[in-house]
């Protein structure tokens, strides 16, 4: 069974925990925000405060659709979520050894000749810096749009185009760190019902699944031709991103402690934890979506890596 279907199964199991999938009009944030209106029942199942918590003057934080009455209860819930996210870590490495090599695929389709392919392979052997597709472009055998088309056939995904409207608000989708580390370019469509993740060379199914779980909306991945990709990432870098706190901890308990402390400090109206490869990503919604507030006063991210991974 592939990673994707494994992970899908896991998500479904965790969603069965009672998080409603209501979509907010403003998309890209949490599908559980609507449930945060029901205050009065601490969401930590081991909460021992009984009716006492009714006298505690707090309506926030809300973590994964549930209000918590005290810092201890927040930490207990975060510990549970950290454990949930770390399970299945071993399965993460998805390999793609079975894909037809790009050069062969293009040869088969008659896009390049066997001489052109041989030249590119020899050049690649001589200097390992460039990929085969890059050598083919370098040697004038093919252009980058066709390389992107070849990659999209390899991955079974579309070639994405980048419009100006598609770049609006995309810095809300992922922390800047993930854009840089995983080479993913988020793109939105006006309806807000779907987010596209554009990649230059290869898709990242685990990242796409994490974004889907975080945003609660459909995520589709595709290939973007190199120069279009580079230009769009440059434009994205100029956008403001949510505030980001980075943490590195020695254990899952220590990670839960750091994350719970951030939640207690920020008192978000909604927050959620998902794993993205070796990172735990906590996203906190500080204000209702929309409006004219700067992004860093609406959304706050904490990204935490556990040293023992
Ligand atoms: Zn409690």
Boltz pocket constraint, residues with backbone or C-beta under 6 A from the ligand:
constraints:
  - pocket:
      binder: B
      contacts: [[A, 42], [A, 43], [A, 44], [A, 47], [A, 48], [A, 49], [A, 53], [A, 68], [A, 69], [A, 70], [A, 73]]
      max_distance: 6.0
